[in-house]
Amino acid sequence: MVNEKILASLRNELNEQTAQMHWTELERFFASGSMIWVAAELDLIDVGARVAADDKHSVLSWMNAGLLKKVTDEQAGNWHVQDALLWTAVVKPWILVQHERQQPSHTAQ
């Protein structure tokens, strides 16, 4: 069981350090094998806090559901072509990345 006070502290710390970065700035981390993809339906800050707190239960659950995994060559290739803007959080030795879902555009008629 993970201590909620520790998680709250980790969330606050990560929230201050999370940033958006272009893929070209992140490629070297992918090349070193230290990049983890976080599915858009998960909260990047919460995932980072639970990884930092070694919450094996949550991490394994997300991995088994395909919501948390190493960035694939296909993802990297697509992001390279787009020079995608990704949300990032550093949880040593990992760089967690999350690609934003495109919001539908609402136009007035």
FIKOLZA-1660 file (N, C-alpha, C; in steps of 0.1 Angstrom, whole numbers, plus 5000, padded with zeros to 4 digits):
% residues 109
   i   px   py   pz ch aa at
   1 5008 4988 5000  A  M  N
   1 5000 5000 5000  A  M CA
   1 5009 5012 5000  A  M  C
   2 5006 5022 4992  A  V  N
   2 5014 5034 4990  A  V CA
   2 5008 5045 4999  A  V  C
   3 5017 5052 5007  A  N  N
   3 5013 5062 5016  A  N CA
   3 5007 5074 5008  A  N  C
   4 4995 5078 5011  A  E  N
   4 4989 5089 5004  A  E CA
   4 4996 5103 5006  A  E  C
   5 5002 5105 5017  A  K  N
   5 5009 5117 5019  A  K CA
   5 5022 5118 5010  A  K  C
   6 5028 5107 5009  A  I  N
   6 5040 5106 5000  A  I CA
   6 5036 5108 4986  A  I  C
   7 5025 5102 4982  A  L  N
   7 5019 5104 4968  A  L CA
   7 5016 5119 4966  A  L  C
   8 5009 5125 4975  A  A  N
   8 5006 5139 4974  A  A CA
   8 5018 5148 4972  A  A  C
   9 5028 5145 4980  A  S  N
   9 5041 5153 4979  A  S CA
   9 5047 5151 4965  A  S  C
  10 5048 5138 4961  A  L  N
  10 5053 5135 4948  A  L CA
  10 5045 5142 4936  A  L  C
  11 5032 5142 4937  A  R  N
  11 5024 5148 4927  A  R CA
  11 5027 5163 4927  A  R  C
  12 5028 5169 4938  A  N  N
  12 5031 5184 4938  A  N CA
  12 5044 5187 4932  A  N  C
  13 5054 5179 4935  A  E  N
  13 5068 5180 4929  A  E CA
  13 5068 5178 4914  A  E  C
  14 5061 5168 4910  A  L  N
  14 5060 5165 4895  A  L CA
  14 5052 5175 4888  A  L  C
  15 5042 5180 4894  A  N  N
  15 5034 5190 4888  A  N CA
  15 5042 5203 4884  A  N  C
  16 5051 5206 4893  A  E  N
  16 5060 5218 4890  A  E CA
  16 5070 5215 4880  A  E  C
  17 5074 5203 4877  A  Q  N
  17 5084 5199 4868  A  Q CA
  17 5080 5194 4855  A  Q  C
  18 5067 5192 4853  A  T  N
  18 5061 5187 4841  A  T CA
  18 5061 5198 4830  A  T  C
  19 5065 5194 4818  A  A  N
  19 5066 5204 4807  A  A CA
  19 5062 5198 4794  A  A  C
  20 5059 5206 4784  A  Q  N
  20 5057 5201 4770  A  Q CA
  20 5070 5203 4763  A  Q  C
  21 5073 5193 4755  A  M  N
  21 5086 5193 4747  A  M CA
  21 5083 5187 4734  A  M  C
  22 5090 5192 4724  A  H  N
  22 5089 5187 4710  A  H CA
  22 5097 5174 4709  A  H  C
  23 5092 5165 4701  A  W  N
  23 5099 5152 4699  A  W CA
  23 5114 5153 4696  A  W  C
  24 5118 5163 4688  A  T  N
  24 5132 5164 4685  A  T CA
  24 5140 5167 4697  A  T  C
  25 5135 5172 4708  A  E  N
  25 5142 5174 4720  A  E CA
  25 5143 5162 4728  A  E  C
  26 5134 5152 4725  A  L  N
  26 5133 5140 4733  A  L CA
  26 5139 5128 4727  A  L  C
  27 5142 5128 4714  A  E  N
  27 5147 5116 4707  A  E CA
  27 5159 5109 4713  A  E  C
  28 5168 5117 4719  A  R  N
  28 5179 5110 4725  A  R CA
  28 5175 5101 4737  A  R  C
  29 5165 5105 4744  A  F  N
  29 5160 5097 4755  A  F CA
  29 5154 5084 4750  A  F  C
  30 5147 5085 4739  A  F  N
  30 5141 5073 4732  A  F CA
  30 5152 5064 4728  A  F  C
  31 5163 5069 4722  A  A  N
  31 5174 5062 4717  A  A CA
  31 5181 5054 4729  A  A  C
  32 5181 5060 4741  A  S  N
  32 5188 5054 4752  A  S CA
  32 5179 5044 4759  A  S  C
  33 5166 5042 4755  A  G  N
  33 5157 5033 4760  A  G CA
  33 5150 5037 4773  A  G  C
  34 5151 5050 4776  A  S  N
  34 5146 5054 4789  A  S CA
  34 5132 5061 4789  A  S  C
  35 5125 5059 4778  A  M  N
  35 5112 5067 4776  A  M CA
  35 5100 5057 4777  A  M  C
  36 5091 5062 4785  A  I  N
  36 5079 5054 4788  A  I CA
  36 5067 5062 4783  A  I  C
  37 5058 5056 4775  A  W  N
  37 5046 5062 4770  A  W CA
  37 5035 5060 4781  A  W  C
  38 5027 5071 4783  A  V  N
  38 5015 5070 4792  A  V CA
  38 5003 5073 4784  A  V  C
  39 4993 5064 4784  A  A  N
  39 4981 5066 4776  A  A CA
  39 4974 5079 4780  A  A  C
  40 4967 5085 4771  A  A  N
  40 4960 5098 4773  A  A CA
  40 4949 5097 4783  A  A  C
  41 4944 5085 4786  A  E  N
  41 4933 5084 4796  A  E CA
  41 4938 5084 4810  A  E  C
  42 4951 5083 4812  A  L  N
  42 4957 5083 4825  A  L CA
  42 4962 5097 4828  A  L  C
  43 4963 5100 4841  A  D  N
  43 4969 5113 4845  A  D CA
  43 4984 5112 4847  A  D  C
  44 4991 5119 4838  A  L  N
  44 5006 5118 4838  A  L CA
  44 5012 5121 4852  A  L  C
  45 5007 5130 4859  A  I  N
  45 5012 5133 4872  A  I CA
  45 5010 5122 4882  A  I  C
  46 4998 5116 4882  A  D  N
  46 4996 5105 4891  A  D CA
  46 5004 5093 4887  A  D  C
  47 5006 5090 4874  A  V  N
  47 5014 5079 4870  A  V CA
  47 5028 5081 4874  A  V  C
  48 5033 5093 4872  A  G  N
  48 5047 5096 4876  A  G CA
  48 5049 5095 4891  A  G  C
  49 5039 5099 4899  A  A  N
  49 5040 5098 4914  A  A CA
  49 5040 5083 4918  A  A  C
  50 5032 5075 4912  A  R  N
  50 5031 5061 4915  A  R CA
  50 5044 5053 4911  A  R  C
  51 5049 5057 4899  A  V  N
  51 5062 5051 4895  A  V CA
  51 5073 5055 4905  A  V  C
  52 5074 5068 4909  A  A  N
  52 5084 5072 4919  A  A CA
  52 5082 5066 4932  A  A  C
  53 5070 5063 4936  A  A  N
  53 5067 5057 4949  A  A CA
  53 5068 5041 4948  A  A  C
  54 5072 5036 4937  A  D  N
  54 5073 5022 4935  A  D CA
  54 5060 5014 4938  A  D  C
  55 5049 5020 4933  A  D  N
  55 5036 5014 4934  A  D CA
  55 5034 5003 4924  A  D  C
  56 5040 4991 4927  A  K  N
  56 5040 4980 4917  A  K CA
  56 5027 4976 4912  A  K  C
  57 5017 4976 4921  A  H  N
  57 5003 4972 4918  A  H CA
  57 4997 4980 4907  A  H  C
  58 4998 4993 4909  A  S  N
  58 4992 5003 4898  A  S CA
  58 5000 5002 4885  A  S  C
  59 5013 5002 4886  A  V  N
  59 5022 5002 4874  A  V CA
  59 5019 4989 4866  A  V  C
  60 5019 4977 4873  A  L  N
  60 5017 4965 4866  A  L CA
  60 5003 4964 4860  A  L  C
  61 4993 4970 4867  A  S  N
  61 4979 4970 4862  A  S CA
  61 4979 4978 4849  A  S  C
  62 4985 4990 4849  A  W  N
  62 4985 4998 4837  A  W CA
  62 4993 4991 4825  A  W  C
  63 5004 4985 4829  A  M  N
  63 5012 4978 4819  A  M CA
  63 5003 4967 4812  A  M  C
  64 4997 4959 4821  A  N  N
  64 4989 4948 4816  A  N CA
  64 4977 4952 4807  A  N  C
  65 4972 4964 4810  A  A  N
  65 4961 4970 4802  A  A CA
  65 4966 4977 4790  A  A  C
  66 4979 4978 4788  A  G  N
  66 4985 4985 4776  A  G CA
  66 4984 5000 4777  A  G  C
  67 4983 5005 4789  A  L  N
  67 4982 5019 4792  A  L CA
  67 4996 5026 4795  A  L  C
  68 5006 5017 4798  A  L  N
  68 5019 5022 4802  A  L CA
  68 5029 5012 4796  A  L  C
  69 5038 5018 4787  A  K  N
  69 5048 5009 4781  A  K CA
  69 5059 5017 4775  A  K  C
  70 5070 5010 4771  A  K  N
  70 5081 5017 4765  A  K CA
  70 5076 5022 4751  A  K  C
  71 5081 5034 4748  A  V  N
  71 5077 5040 4735  A  V CA
  71 5082 5030 4724  A  V  C
  72 5073 5028 4714  A  T  N
  72 5077 5019 4703  A  T CA
  72 5084 5026 4692  A  T  C
  73 5090 5019 4683  A  D  N
  73 5096 5025 4671  A  D CA
  73 5086 5032 4663  A  D  C
  74 5074 5026 4662  A  E  N
  74 5063 5032 4654  A  E CA
  74 5059 5045 4659  A  E  C
  75 5057 5046 4673  A  Q  N
  75 5053 5058 4679  A  Q CA
  75 5064 5069 4676  A  Q  C
  76 5076 5065 4678  A  A  N
  76 5088 5074 4677  A  A CA
  76 5088 5079 4662  A  A  C
  77 5086 5070 4653  A  G  N
  77 5086 5074 4639  A  G CA
  77 5075 5084 4636  A  G  C
  78 5063 5082 4641  A  N  N
  78 5052 5091 4638  A  N CA
  78 5054 5104 4645  A  N  C
  79 5059 5104 4657  A  W  N
  79 5062 5117 4664  A  W CA
  79 5073 5124 4658  A  W  C
  80 5083 5117 4652  A  H  N
  80 5094 5124 4645  A  H CA
  80 5089 5132 4632  A  H  C
  81 5080 5125 4625  A  V  N
  81 5074 5131 4613  A  V CA
  81 5066 5144 4617  A  V  C
  82 5059 5143 4627  A  Q  N
  82 5050 5154 4632  A  Q CA
  82 5058 5164 4640  A  Q  C
  83 5070 5161 4645  A  D  N
  83 5077 5168 4656  A  D CA
  83 5067 5171 4666  A  D  C
  84 5060 5160 4671  A  A  N
  84 5049 5161 4681  A  A CA
  84 5053 5168 4693  A  A  C
  85 5043 5175 4699  A  L  N
  85 5045 5182 4712  A  L CA
  85 5040 5172 4723  A  L  C
  86 5048 5168 4732  A  L  N
  86 5044 5158 4742  A  L CA
  86 5046 5164 4756  A  L  C
  87 5037 5160 4765  A  W  N
  87 5038 5163 4779  A  W CA
  87 5049 5154 4784  A  W  C
  88 5058 5159 4793  A  T  N
  88 5069 5150 4798  A  T CA
  88 5070 5152 4813  A  T  C
  89 5074 5141 4820  A  A  N
  89 5077 5141 4834  A  A CA
  89 5089 5132 4836  A  A  C
  90 5098 5137 4844  A  V  N
  90 5110 5129 4847  A  V CA
  90 5109 5122 4860  A  V  C
  91 5110 5109 4859  A  V  N
  91 5110 5100 4871  A  V CA
  91 5122 5091 4869  A  V  C
  92 5133 5096 4874  A  K  N
  92 5146 5089 4871  A  K CA
  92 5145 5074 4874  A  K  C
  93 5149 5065 4865  A  P  N
  93 5157 5068 4853  A  P CA
  93 5148 5070 4841  A  P  C
  94 5135 5072 4842  A  W  N
  94 5126 5073 4831  A  W CA
  94 5122 5087 4828  A  W  C
  95 5118 5088 4815  A  I  N
  95 5112 5100 4810  A  I CA
  95 5098 5096 4806  A  I  C
  96 5087 5100 4813  A  L  N
  96 5074 5097 4809  A  L CA
  96 5068 5107 4799  A  L  C
  97 5062 5102 4789  A  V  N
  97 5057 5111 4779  A  V CA
  97 5042 5107 4776  A  V  C
  98 5035 5118 4773  A  Q  N
  98 5020 5116 4770  A  Q CA
  98 5017 5125 4758  A  Q  C
  99 5011 5120 4748  A  H  N
  99 5007 5127 4736  A  H CA
  99 4993 5132 4738  A  H  C
 100 4990 5145 4737  A  E  N
 100 4977 5150 4739  A  E CA
 100 4967 5144 4728  A  E  C
 101 4955 5141 4733  A  R  N
 101 4944 5138 4724  A  R CA
 101 4940 5151 4717  A  R  C
 102 4937 5150 4704  A  Q  N
 102 4932 5162 4698  A  Q CA
 102 4918 5164 4702  A  Q  C
 103 4915 5177 4706  A  Q  N
 103 4901 5181 4710  A  Q CA
 103 4893 5184 4697  A  Q  C
 104 4881 5179 4697  A  P  N
 104 4873 5183 4685  A  P CA
 104 4870 5198 4685  A  P  C
 105 4871 5203 4673  A  S  N
 105 4869 5217 4671  A  S CA
 105 4854 5220 4671  A  S  C
 106 4850 5230 4678  A  H  N
 106 4835 5234 4679  A  H CA
 106 4834 5247 4671  A  H  C
 107 4826 5247 4661  A  T  N
 107 4824 5259 4653  A  T CA
 107 4810 5263 4654  A  T  C
 108 4808 5276 4655  A  A  N
 108 4794 5282 4656  A  A CA
 108 4788 5281 4642  A  A  C
 109 4775 5278 4642  A  Q  N
 109 4768 5277 4630  A  Q CA
 109 4757 5288 4629  A  Q  C
% end
